[in-house]
Amino acid sequence: MKTWKRLFGCLLAGTMLLSLAACGSNDSPADDQAAAQLQEETAPPADTAGNTAAPEASAGENTADSGSVLVVYYSASGHTKTVAGYIAQATGGDIFEITPVEPYTDDDLNWSDSDSRVTREHEDESLRDVELTTTEVENWDSYDTVFIGYPIWWGIAAWPVDGFVEANDFTGKTVIPFCTSSSSGLGQSGELLAELAGTGDWQDGERFRSSASQEDVNEWVDSLGLSAE
């Protein structure tokens, strides 16, 4: 009788141990999944090849410490920014974004509104002196070629670009303007910026439609002989 009770007790203890082990195995996957999800949410973004992507350059900063090509741009709605990125990729150049201290909102850019900011600035040139967060480019002297991009506003370069051009010395640099526009051409925008700068070897520029593809941009850059090796 005692032997049977002892055997029963052993079987009961074994059953309890198996139950505890089963509970533990059910908890572990849930904990692992939560940890993996947390790691995924906090990890840097990855490119399509699975490599960690570098963070996008913030306004007024270069994507690299130095280089022979610099792509400077002002973008009001993102189209010029896209083209600037394509040029930087094609040339291996650095990027510098021109950023107003007071960014333009969608309402500010409503040219059909006679009281919008951009309309008032167009009608009153004294209002076009747009304060920028910075006009200083790190390692400015190291750049031999400078692309300058902008949208076309009333047939000329968007005026936030003016402050950057006036503040920098382009002596010894080849300057290549480019613009984005749904209909207007480059016009005299490049020539007017060259006059404003007073220095630099300003070249004929290029106008891109608002929906320009990377292939369009690469084809133009290839024609300049500046593609990254």
NUDO-395609 format. One line per 4 residues: number of its first residue (from 1); their letters; for each residue x, z, y of N, C-alpha, C. Coordinates in Angstrom, 3 decimals, always signed. Example, Ala and Ser with C-alpha at 12.3 -4.5 7.8 and 13.67 -1.06 7.14 Angstrom:
residues 2
1	AS	+13.190:+7.800:-5.690:+12.300:+7.800:-4.500:+13.200:+7.800:-3.300 ~ +12.850:+7.080:-2.250:+13.670:+7.140:-1.060:+12.900:+7.870:+0.030
//
This chain:
residues 229
1	MKTW	+0.829:+0.000:-1.206:+0.000:+0.000:+0.000:+0.858:+0.000:+1.249 ~ +1.885:+0.877:+1.218:+2.800:+0.935:+2.365:+3.534:-0.391:+2.516 ~ +3.890:-0.983:+1.365:+4.603:-2.272:+1.415:+3.723:-3.342:+2.045 ~ +2.420:-3.330:+1.688:+1.492:-4.323:+2.251:+1.336:-4.136:+3.751
5	KRLF	+1.219:-2.840:+4.193:+1.098:-2.565:+5.624:+2.346:-3.006:+6.374 ~ +3.518:-2.760:+5.761:+4.771:-3.154:+6.399:+4.828:-4.678:+6.550 ~ +4.395:-5.378:+5.467:+4.408:-6.841:+5.501:+3.445:-7.370:+6.554 ~ +2.250:-6.725:+6.628:+1.261:-7.143:+7.620:+1.783:-6.931:+9.038
9	GCLL	+2.472:-5.787:+9.230:+3.040:-5.502:+10.550:+4.082:-6.525:+10.946 ~ +4.889:-6.957:+10.008:+5.917:-7.963:+10.302:+5.282:-9.293:+10.674 ~ +4.227:-9.657:+9.905:+3.538:-10.914:+10.211:+2.890:-10.885:+11.593 ~ +2.295:-9.709:+11.947:+1.668:-9.567:+13.259:+2.683:-9.669:+14.383
13	AGTM	+3.835:-9.039:+14.194:+4.895:-9.095:+15.202:+5.401:-10.517:+15.374 ~ +5.540:-11.229:+14.266:+6.009:-12.615:+14.342:+5.042:-13.500:+15.082 ~ +3.740:-13.265:+14.838:+2.708:-14.052:+15.531:+2.753:-13.833:+17.031 ~ +2.960:-12.562:+17.430:+3.041:-12.236:+18.859:+4.240:-12.892:+19.510
17	LLSL	+5.365:-12.900:+18.807:+6.571:-13.545:+19.361:+6.367:-15.041:+19.545 ~ +5.707:-15.686:+18.559:+5.435:-17.121:+18.673:+4.509:-17.412:+19.854 ~ +3.511:-16.501:+20.056:+2.585:-16.688:+21.181:+3.292:-16.597:+22.518 ~ +4.212:-15.606:+22.627:+4.969:-15.456:+23.872:+5.854:-16.656:+24.126
21	AACG	+6.481:-17.172:+23.074:+7.341:-18.348:+23.219:+6.544:-19.552:+23.677 ~ +5.311:-19.693:+23.112:+4.459:-20.819:+23.494:+4.086:-20.742:+24.964 ~ +3.753:-19.512:+25.442:+3.419:-19.336:+26.864:+4.593:-19.716:+27.750 ~ +5.788:-19.313:+27.332:+6.976:-19.637:+28.115:+7.204:-21.119:+28.181
25	SNDS	+6.992:-21.841:+27.108:+7.226:-23.282:+27.097:+6.211:-23.998:+27.969 ~ +4.988:-23.461:+28.113:+3.989:-24.077:+28.974:+4.320:-23.881:+30.441 ~ +4.948:-22.764:+30.824:+5.288:-22.492:+32.220:+6.466:-23.338:+32.691 ~ +7.439:-23.576:+31.836:+8.676:-24.230:+32.243:+8.473:-25.621:+32.835
29	PADD	+7.710:-26.522:+32.165:+7.528:-27.854:+32.752:+6.899:-27.804:+34.134 ~ +5.947:-26.892:+34.348:+5.315:-26.789:+35.670:+6.339:-26.383:+36.723 ~ +7.208:-25.434:+36.404:+8.238:-25.001:+37.345:+9.226:-26.130:+37.613 ~ +9.622:-26.848:+36.573:+10.555:-27.951:+36.733:+9.955:-29.049:+37.600
33	QAAA	+8.674:-29.323:+37.390:+8.013:-30.359:+38.168:+7.944:-29.978:+39.643 ~ +7.627:-28.700:+39.907:+7.569:-28.245:+41.302:+8.935:-28.348:+41.960 ~ +9.984:-27.978:+41.219:+11.336:-28.042:+41.771:+11.739:-29.484:+42.040 ~ +11.390:-30.368:+41.092:+11.729:-31.782:+41.271:+10.998:-32.373:+42.455
37	QLQE	+9.707:-31.989:+42.642:+8.933:-32.492:+43.775:+9.519:-32.014:+45.091 ~ +9.922:-30.747:+45.145:+10.527:-30.197:+46.352:+11.819:-30.929:+46.681 ~ +12.627:-31.195:+45.658:+13.892:-31.894:+45.871:+13.640:-33.306:+46.380 ~ +12.607:-33.957:+45.823:+12.287:-35.314:+46.243:+11.832:-35.354:+47.691
41	ETAP	+11.037:-34.337:+48.092:+10.515:-34.303:+49.456:+11.594:-34.010:+50.486 ~ +12.608:-33.242:+50.093:+13.643:-32.855:+51.045:+14.866:-33.753:+50.986 ~ +14.943:-34.659:+50.006:+16.102:-35.538:+49.876:+16.060:-36.625:+50.939 ~ +17.254:-37.154:+51.376:+17.275:-38.261:+52.327:+16.626:-39.482:+51.721
45	PADT	+16.046:-40.385:+52.555:+15.424:-41.592:+52.013:+16.456:-42.453:+51.310 ~ +16.017:-43.212:+50.312:+16.924:-44.079:+49.569:+16.529:-45.526:+49.778 ~ +17.513:-46.415:+49.733:+17.213:-47.824:+49.869:+16.756:-48.361:+48.520 ~ +16.458:-49.655:+48.469:+15.904:-50.224:+47.255:+16.891:-50.228:+46.116
49	AGNT	+18.170:-50.067:+46.399:+19.175:-50.043:+45.345:+19.396:-48.639:+44.826 ~ +18.687:-47.675:+45.401:+18.814:-46.305:+44.947:+19.904:-45.540:+45.658 ~ +20.536:-46.151:+46.657:+21.580:-45.481:+47.415:+20.960:-44.700:+48.555 ~ +21.600:-43.615:+48.948:+21.090:-42.826:+50.060:+21.207:-43.622:+51.342
53	AAPE	+20.102:-43.742:+52.050:+20.087:-44.549:+53.270:+20.615:-43.733:+54.435 ~ +21.368:-44.385:+55.306:+21.880:-43.708:+56.488:+20.741:-43.503:+57.467 ~ +20.723:-42.396:+58.211:+19.664:-42.176:+59.183:+19.731:-43.198:+60.293 ~ +18.572:-43.566:+60.819:+18.519:-44.552:+61.889:+19.152:-43.991:+63.146
57	ASAG	+19.880:-44.853:+63.859:+20.543:-44.402:+65.077:+19.499:-44.010:+66.105 ~ +19.701:-42.902:+66.767:+18.782:-42.468:+67.799:+19.121:-43.152:+69.112 ~ +18.216:-43.038:+70.064:+18.402:-43.717:+71.333:+19.693:-43.291:+71.995 ~ +20.448:-44.291:+72.474:+21.669:-43.991:+73.185:+22.843:-43.673:+72.293
61	ENTA	+22.728:-43.887:+70.985:+23.835:-43.604:+70.079:+24.236:-44.866:+69.341 ~ +25.519:-44.923:+68.941:+26.012:-46.045:+68.167:+25.856:-45.763:+66.693 ~ +25.706:-46.820:+65.887:+25.633:-46.647:+64.452:+27.020:-46.488:+63.859 ~ +28.062:-46.778:+64.614:+29.434:-46.596:+64.157:+30.276:-46.188:+65.349
65	DSGS	+31.491:-45.679:+65.073:+32.332:-45.176:+66.150:+32.883:-46.301:+67.025 ~ +33.183:-47.425:+66.424:+33.760:-48.517:+67.200:+33.521:-49.829:+66.489 ~ +33.801:-50.921:+67.176:+33.630:-52.239:+66.592:+33.763:-53.284:+67.666 ~ +33.887:-54.551:+67.277:+34.077:-55.609:+68.257:+32.765:-56.155:+68.782
69	VLVV	+31.655:-55.874:+68.092:+30.345:-56.381:+68.507:+29.391:-55.217:+68.753 ~ +28.701:-55.272:+69.871:+27.702:-54.266:+70.201:+26.391:-54.967:+70.514 ~ +25.304:-54.459:+69.954:+23.969:-54.995:+70.230:+23.209:-53.968:+71.060 ~ +22.994:-54.294:+72.315:+22.255:-53.429:+73.236:+20.847:-53.989:+73.368
73	YYSA	+19.850:-53.120:+73.348:+18.493:-53.653:+73.484:+17.557:-52.626:+74.114 ~ +16.533:-53.179:+74.770:+15.382:-52.386:+75.165:+14.178:-53.002:+74.469 ~ +13.366:-52.177:+73.844:+12.190:-52.669:+73.125:+10.969:-51.875:+73.561 ~ +9.940:-52.580:+74.006:+8.730:-51.906:+74.457:+7.745:-51.674:+73.316
77	SGHT	+7.664:-52.639:+72.387:+6.677:-52.515:+71.309:+7.271:-52.732:+69.925 ~ +8.599:-52.797:+69.832:+9.242:-52.869:+68.526:+9.761:-54.224:+68.122 ~ +9.308:-55.300:+68.767:+9.735:-56.641:+68.370:+11.228:-56.873:+68.661 ~ +11.659:-56.492:+69.851:+13.071:-56.667:+70.199:+13.952:-55.775:+69.344
81	KTVA	+13.476:-54.600:+69.022:+14.227:-53.692:+68.155:+14.485:-54.328:+66.800 ~ +13.484:-55.011:+66.256:+13.631:-55.661:+64.957:+14.689:-56.742:+65.011 ~ +14.635:-57.584:+66.036:+15.615:-58.663:+66.174:+17.013:-58.088:+66.375 ~ +17.120:-57.036:+67.168:+18.417:-56.392:+67.395:+19.011:-55.902:+66.083
85	GYIA	+18.168:-55.346:+65.242:+18.636:-54.875:+63.943:+19.152:-56.012:+63.081 ~ +18.462:-57.149:+63.121:+18.914:-58.317:+62.361:+20.278:-58.800:+62.860 ~ +20.447:-58.814:+64.180:+21.717:-59.267:+64.753:+22.847:-58.328:+64.348 ~ +22.587:-57.036:+64.404:+23.606:-56.056:+64.021:+24.009:-56.224:+62.560
89	QATG	+23.032:-56.487:+61.695:+23.341:-56.702:+60.283:+24.166:-57.960:+60.085 ~ +23.816:-59.015:+60.802:+24.494:-60.298:+60.635:+25.921:-60.281:+61.172 ~ +26.161:-59.475:+62.190:+27.481:-59.447:+62.825:+28.326:-58.253:+62.414 ~ +27.706:-57.284:+61.763:+28.419:-56.041:+61.473:+28.612:-55.212:+62.725
93	GDIF	+27.766:-55.457:+63.730:+27.915:-54.776:+65.015:+27.235:-53.425:+65.076 ~ +27.516:-52.701:+66.145:+26.894:-51.420:+66.427:+25.656:-51.633:+67.285 ~ +24.821:-50.603:+67.368:+23.572:-50.704:+68.124:+23.497:-49.611:+69.189 ~ +22.999:-50.000:+70.348:+22.744:-49.050:+71.432:+21.371:-49.366:+71.994
97	EITP	+20.479:-48.379:+72.005:+19.127:-48.583:+72.518:+19.010:-48.066:+73.944 ~ +18.495:-48.896:+74.807:+18.194:-48.513:+76.188:+16.849:-47.791:+76.186 ~ +16.851:-46.546:+76.654:+15.632:-45.736:+76.573:+15.280:-45.127:+77.929 ~ +14.122:-45.449:+78.476:+13.692:-44.820:+79.731:+13.445:-43.328:+79.524
101	VEPY	+13.734:-42.542:+80.543:+13.441:-41.112:+80.488:+11.944:-40.910:+80.283 ~ +11.161:-41.733:+80.943:+9.713:-41.709:+80.771:+9.307:-42.980:+80.018 ~ +9.180:-42.897:+78.697:+8.850:-44.091:+77.901:+7.522:-44.712:+78.328 ~ +7.411:-46.009:+78.111:+6.183:-46.726:+78.428:+5.161:-46.526:+77.300
105	TDDD	+3.971:-46.120:+77.666:+2.894:-45.980:+76.695:+2.149:-47.312:+76.569 ~ +1.227:-47.390:+75.627:+0.420:-48.607:+75.482:-0.363:-48.877:+76.756 ~ -0.896:-47.823:+77.363:-1.631:-47.996:+78.618:-0.708:-48.483:+79.729 ~ +0.517:-47.968:+79.752:+1.489:-48.401:+80.767:+1.773:-49.894:+80.655
109	LNWS	+1.748:-50.406:+79.439:+2.119:-51.803:+79.182:+0.938:-52.768:+79.264 ~ -0.220:-52.273:+79.638:-1.411:-53.116:+79.733:-1.357:-53.952:+81.004 ~ -0.767:-55.146:+80.878:-0.554:-55.988:+82.064:-1.861:-56.474:+82.680 ~ -2.956:-56.439:+81.899:-4.241:-56.898:+82.432:-4.930:-55.840:+83.284
113	DSDS	-4.380:-54.622:+83.266:-4.923:-53.536:+84.091:-4.150:-53.490:+85.403 ~ -4.838:-53.731:+86.490:-4.174:-53.795:+87.797:-3.562:-52.462:+88.209 ~ -3.970:-51.380:+87.556:-3.456:-50.060:+87.915:-2.470:-49.516:+86.878 ~ -2.092:-50.334:+85.888:-1.156:-49.859:+84.870:+0.248:-49.758:+85.461
117	RVTR	+1.080:-49.005:+84.818:+2.439:-48.775:+85.311:+3.217:-50.086:+85.441 ~ +3.174:-50.914:+84.400:+3.975:-52.130:+84.424:+3.463:-53.113:+85.481 ~ +2.154:-53.122:+85.712:+1.595:-54.003:+86.746:+2.009:-53.532:+88.136 ~ +1.947:-52.227:+88.354:+2.365:-51.696:+89.656:+3.845:-51.949:+89.912
121	EHED	+4.662:-51.816:+88.868:+6.097:-52.078:+89.017:+6.363:-53.559:+89.269 ~ +5.557:-54.407:+88.668:+5.720:-55.845:+88.895:+5.403:-56.216:+90.337 ~ +4.364:-55.607:+90.866:+3.936:-55.936:+92.226:+4.795:-55.264:+93.288 ~ +5.440:-54.154:+92.937:+6.271:-53.425:+93.893:+7.666:-53.231:+93.283
125	ESLR	+8.617:-54.078:+93.689:+9.955:-54.045:+93.097:+10.669:-52.716:+93.299 ~ +10.268:-51.959:+94.301:+10.914:-50.672:+94.543:+10.619:-49.672:+93.427 ~ +9.603:-49.960:+92.607:+9.241:-49.073:+91.505:+9.990:-49.414:+90.212 ~ +10.799:-50.460:+90.241:+11.460:-50.927:+89.016:+12.775:-50.220:+88.709
129	DVEL	+13.154:-49.279:+89.541:+14.380:-48.524:+89.286:+14.067:-47.454:+88.241 ~ +14.072:-47.866:+86.978:+13.650:-47.002:+85.875:+14.810:-46.106:+85.445 ~ +14.606:-44.803:+85.492:+15.646:-43.863:+85.068:+15.799:-43.915:+83.555 ~ +17.056:-43.989:+83.092:+17.347:-44.078:+81.663:+17.952:-42.769:+81.159
133	TTTE	+17.777:-42.515:+79.875:+18.340:-41.291:+79.293:+19.857:-41.301:+79.387 ~ +20.465:-42.467:+79.219:+21.910:-42.628:+79.383:+22.242:-44.114:+79.470 ~ +23.314:-44.413:+80.177:+23.822:-45.792:+80.240:+25.236:-45.862:+79.674 ~ +25.745:-44.739:+79.202:+27.115:-44.679:+78.707:+27.168:-44.988:+77.220
137	VENW	+28.073:-45.895:+76.866:+28.261:-46.290:+75.470:+29.609:-45.773:+74.992 ~ +29.596:-45.045:+73.906:+30.844:-44.542:+73.337:+31.734:-45.717:+72.919 ~ +33.012:-45.632:+73.245:+33.985:-46.684:+72.904:+33.624:-48.038:+73.522 ~ +33.056:-48.017:+74.707:+32.628:-49.243:+75.376:+33.761:-50.265:+75.474
141	DSYD	+34.959:-49.798:+75.764:+36.080:-50.716:+75.950:+36.483:-51.436:+74.669 ~ +36.041:-50.946:+73.512:+36.453:-51.554:+72.245:+35.629:-52.789:+71.880 ~ +34.545:-53.025:+72.608:+33.672:-54.149:+72.273:+34.058:-55.413:+73.027 ~ +34.240:-56.486:+72.281:+34.569:-57.774:+72.876:+33.318:-58.611:+73.143
145	TVFI	+32.324:-58.446:+72.298:+31.081:-59.212:+72.410:+29.900:-58.257:+72.506 ~ +29.052:-58.484:+73.498:+27.887:-57.624:+73.706:+26.634:-58.492:+73.747 ~ +25.735:-58.253:+72.798:+24.409:-58.857:+72.834:+23.503:-57.938:+73.644 ~ +22.661:-58.526:+74.484:+21.702:-57.728:+75.256:+20.318:-58.309:+75.041
149	GYPI	+19.425:-57.489:+74.462:+18.090:-57.960:+74.134:+16.996:-57.240:+74.900 ~ +15.881:-57.944:+75.102:+14.788:-57.398:+75.907:+13.530:-58.255:+75.726 ~ +12.365:-57.697:+76.000:+11.156:-58.518:+76.094:+11.109:-59.195:+77.455 ~ +10.349:-60.256:+77.544:+10.174:-60.953:+78.817:+8.944:-60.405:+79.521
153	WWGI	+9.146:-59.937:+80.756:+8.043:-59.457:+81.575:+7.921:-60.353:+82.800 ~ +6.819:-61.061:+82.903:+6.590:-61.964:+84.035:+7.778:-62.907:+84.254 ~ +8.296:-63.464:+83.171:+9.333:-64.493:+83.262:+10.748:-63.980:+83.432 ~ +10.942:-62.663:+83.494:+12.289:-62.107:+83.635:+12.500:-61.003:+82.584
157	AAWP	+13.743:-60.536:+82.499:+14.036:-59.460:+81.552:+13.294:-58.192:+81.956 ~ +12.771:-57.475:+80.972:+12.125:-56.192:+81.260:+13.077:-55.329:+82.079 ~ +12.602:-54.815:+83.198:+13.507:-54.166:+84.166:+14.199:-52.889:+83.709 ~ +13.798:-52.206:+82.650:+14.636:-51.082:+82.207:+16.060:-51.514:+81.839
161	VDGF	+16.231:-52.819:+81.544:+17.567:-53.333:+81.206:+18.469:-53.357:+82.441 ~ +17.882:-53.523:+83.611:+18.671:-53.661:+84.832:+19.610:-52.479:+85.052 ~ +19.096:-51.273:+84.844:+19.904:-50.079:+85.087:+21.132:-50.027:+84.202 ~ +20.981:-50.451:+82.946:+22.125:-50.464:+82.035:+23.146:-51.493:+82.481
165	VEAN	+22.692:-52.677:+82.850:+23.601:-53.756:+83.253:+24.366:-53.366:+84.512 ~ +23.678:-52.775:+85.467:+24.331:-52.374:+86.719:+25.358:-51.274:+86.500 ~ +25.131:-50.417:+85.521:+25.980:-49.237:+85.337:+27.250:-49.509:+84.544 ~ +27.378:-50.699:+83.950:+28.522:-50.961:+83.078:+29.370:-52.138:+83.551
169	DFTG	+30.660:-52.062:+83.241:+31.619:-53.101:+83.603:+31.818:-54.028:+82.409 ~ +31.438:-55.290:+82.571:+31.512:-56.262:+81.479:+32.778:-57.116:+81.534 ~ +33.744:-56.715:+82.328:+34.982:-57.476:+82.440:+35.628:-57.655:+81.071 ~ +35.987:-58.908:+80.757:+36.658:-59.208:+79.491:+35.731:-59.299:+78.298
173	KTVI	+34.423:-59.181:+78.519:+33.477:-59.215:+77.415:+32.649:-60.505:+77.437 ~ +32.360:-61.014:+76.238:+31.422:-62.115:+76.093:+30.042:-61.498:+75.944 ~ +29.115:-61.911:+76.808:+27.782:-61.318:+76.828:+26.753:-62.379:+76.430 ~ +25.944:-62.049:+75.425:+24.972:-63.002:+74.899:+23.575:-62.382:+74.977
177	PFCT	+22.745:-62.872:+75.880:+21.393:-62.326:+75.988:+20.459:-62.908:+74.918 ~ +19.446:-62.137:+74.556:+18.380:-62.649:+73.696:+17.097:-61.940:+74.083 ~ +15.983:-62.585:+73.848:+14.710:-61.991:+74.229:+13.668:-62.245:+73.161 ~ +12.595:-61.496:+73.227:+11.438:-61.735:+72.381:+10.242:-61.991:+73.275
181	SSSS	+9.447:-62.977:+72.890:+8.285:-63.330:+73.690:+7.329:-64.130:+72.828 ~ +6.045:-63.924:+73.032:+5.052:-64.667:+72.270:+4.876:-66.084:+72.805 ~ +5.248:-66.294:+74.071:+5.068:-67.631:+74.648:+6.167:-68.004:+75.642 ~ +6.543:-67.087:+76.526:+7.527:-67.404:+77.562:+8.907:-67.624:+76.966
185	GLGQ	+9.688:-68.506:+77.617:+11.051:-68.754:+77.190:+12.014:-67.765:+77.840 ~ +13.295:-67.962:+77.575:+14.323:-67.094:+78.157:+14.375:-67.251:+79.668 ~ +14.064:-68.441:+80.139:+14.043:-68.706:+81.570:+15.379:-68.398:+82.233 ~ +15.318:-67.807:+83.409:+16.525:-67.430:+84.147:+16.898:-65.972:+83.925
189	SGEL	+16.307:-65.343:+82.938:+16.543:-63.909:+82.747:+18.012:-63.594:+82.522 ~ +18.685:-64.394:+81.710:+20.101:-64.163:+81.454:+20.951:-64.363:+82.692 ~ +20.632:-65.408:+83.465:+21.392:-65.694:+84.686:+21.205:-64.573:+85.711 ~ +19.993:-64.069:+85.810:+19.730:-62.993:+86.764:+20.464:-61.714:+86.368
193	LAEL	+20.541:-61.442:+85.074:+21.286:-60.267:+84.626:+22.779:-60.446:+84.880 ~ +23.272:-61.680:+84.701:+24.684:-61.958:+84.957:+25.013:-61.721:+86.424 ~ +24.128:-62.143:+87.319:+24.328:-61.910:+88.742:+24.318:-60.423:+89.049 ~ +23.442:-59.694:+88.370:+23.340:-58.256:+88.574:+24.606:-57.546:+88.098
197	AGTG	+25.152:-58.024:+86.978:+26.364:-57.411:+86.426:+27.579:-57.734:+87.285 ~ +27.717:-58.988:+87.659:+28.848:-59.398:+88.480:+30.149:-59.567:+87.699 ~ +30.168:-59.185:+86.432:+31.357:-59.319:+85.592:+30.925:-59.767:+84.200 ~ +31.899:-60.253:+83.436:+31.608:-60.672:+82.076:+31.407:-62.170:+81.961
201	DWQD	+31.625:-62.682:+80.758:+31.418:-64.095:+80.463:+30.057:-64.241:+79.798 ~ +29.038:-64.496:+80.595:+27.666:-64.558:+80.111:+27.360:-65.941:+79.536 ~ +26.887:-65.941:+78.299:+26.579:-67.176:+77.584:+25.093:-67.501:+77.654 ~ +24.767:-68.731:+77.233:+23.358:-69.089:+77.088:+22.758:-68.222:+75.996
205	GERF	+21.561:-67.772:+76.211:+20.935:-66.882:+75.248:+19.939:-67.582:+74.348 ~ +19.122:-66.782:+73.705:+18.134:-67.316:+72.768:+16.837:-66.526:+72.881 ~ +15.742:-67.241:+72.794:+14.432:-66.612:+72.781:+13.886:-66.625:+71.360 ~ +13.348:-65.505:+70.913:+12.736:-65.401:+69.594:+11.259:-65.066:+69.753
209	RSSA	+10.444:-65.642:+68.901:+9.031:-65.280:+68.912:+8.888:-63.831:+68.449 ~ +7.781:-63.235:+68.757:+7.582:-61.813:+68.448:+7.674:-61.523:+66.954 ~ +7.317:-62.522:+66.139:+7.342:-62.339:+64.690:+8.560:-62.999:+64.047 ~ +9.675:-63.058:+64.771:+10.877:-63.725:+64.269:+11.325:-63.115:+62.945
213	SQED	+11.755:-63.975:+62.026:+12.215:-63.510:+60.723:+13.723:-63.295:+60.748 ~ +14.214:-62.583:+59.760:+15.650:-62.370:+59.662:+16.379:-63.688:+59.446 ~ +15.747:-64.609:+58.748:+16.351:-65.933:+58.525:+16.545:-66.665:+59.842 ~ +15.546:-66.571:+60.739:+15.655:-67.209:+62.054:+16.856:-66.649:+62.829
217	VNEW	+16.976:-65.334:+62.803:+18.048:-64.678:+63.551:+19.407:-65.009:+62.932 ~ +19.497:-64.955:+61.620:+20.768:-65.247:+60.945:+21.236:-66.661:+61.238 ~ +20.297:-67.593:+61.281:+20.655:-68.990:+61.562:+21.270:-69.117:+62.953 ~ +20.693:-68.395:+63.919:+21.249:-68.433:+65.283:+22.614:-67.771:+65.340
221	VDSL	+22.739:-66.595:+64.727:+24.023:-65.898:+64.724:+25.096:-66.748:+64.053 ~ +24.733:-67.427:+62.964:+25.703:-68.296:+62.271:+26.216:-69.382:+63.197 ~ +25.348:-69.883:+64.058:+25.744:-70.957:+64.979:+26.745:-70.454:+66.022 ~ +26.794:-69.127:+66.206:+27.724:-68.541:+67.182:+29.088:-68.244:+66.571
225	GLSA	+29.161:-68.298:+65.252:+30.427:-67.999:+64.572:+30.814:-66.547:+64.616 ~ +29.792:-65.646:+64.643:+30.074:-64.221:+64.745:+29.603:-63.428:+63.516 ~ +29.198:-64.110:+62.458:+28.675:-63.419:+61.286:+29.703:-62.489:+60.695 ~ +29.218:-61.370:+60.151:+30.115:-60.394:+59.509:+30.717:-61.014:+58.262
229	E	+32.004:-60.756:+58.023:+32.661:-61.308:+56.854:+32.283:-60.502:+55.614
//
